[in-house]
C-alpha cells in the first residue's frame, strides 16, 4: 500500500510539538507497516475508529482523555492511502 500525506497536513505537522509529533510518527509507521485494516486495529486498538469501508480515523492521544490530533485515512481502489492530519493541540 502506498501512503500519501495530504499537502496542507505537512504545514500542520510542522506546527506540532513533542510528544504529539512522536505519536503521529508512530501511527504513520503502524499505518505503513499494517497489511490491512484488521492488522492496524490490532496494533493501535481503540485509537482506530472505522467510519466506513474506505475511511477510518486514528486518534493521537497524549493520555486516555486528551486527543491531540487525528489522522483521517482514506483508502482508494488503486491500493493507495491518503492521510490528512488534523491537530487539536
N, C-alpha and C positions, 0 to 999 in steps of 0.2 A: 504494500500500500504506500502510495506517495502522499506525504503530508505537506500541505501548503498553508502558510501563515498569511492571513488577510493583511494587506498593506497598512491600513490605519492601526492595526494591532501592534505593529512594530513601534509606533510612537508611544502607545500605552505601555508596552514592555519596557521602554527606556525610562519611564517615569516610576516604575515600581521600586520599592525599597526592599532590603532584606528584612525578614526571611521570606516575604511573599515571592520574590524573584526566584529563590531556590525551589519553592513549592511548585511554581509554574514550570520551571525547568524539569523537575521530577515527573510532573504529569505529562509533559511533552515526550520525555523519554519513554514513559509507560505506554503512551499512545502509539509511538513509533514501533515499540517492541511487540505490542499485542497483535496477534494474527487475526483476531476477531473481537467483536464487542463482548462476548462472554468471557474471554480471557482478560479483557480490560476491566470488566466488573470484578473479576476475581482478584485483580491486582489492586484496584482502588476502592472496592467495596461501596459503601454508602455515598461516596463522593461523586458517583456517576448517576445521573438522572436521565433515564430514557424518555425522550419526547415522542418519537415515533420511530418507524423502521429506518429512517435516513438521518435523524437528528438526535443528538444527546448532548448533555452538558456535564462538565467536570467542575465541581466546586473546589476552589482553592481555599482551604481553611487554615487559619492560624491556630485556632483551637476549636473545640466542638461547637461553639456557639457563633463564632465570627467567620463569615465568608468574606475573604478579602478580594477575591477575583473569581472569574468564571471563564472557562474555556468552552465556547459554544462550537460544537463539532457537527459538520455536515458531510455525509457520505454521498458520493455520486456513483453513477454506473460505470465510470472509467477507472475504478479502483483507486480513486483519489479521495483525500480527506481535506476539507477546507476548515481551518481553525480561526475563530475570531475570539479575541481576548477582551473581556470587559473587566475593568478594575472598580472595586467598591471601596478601596482603601484610601 
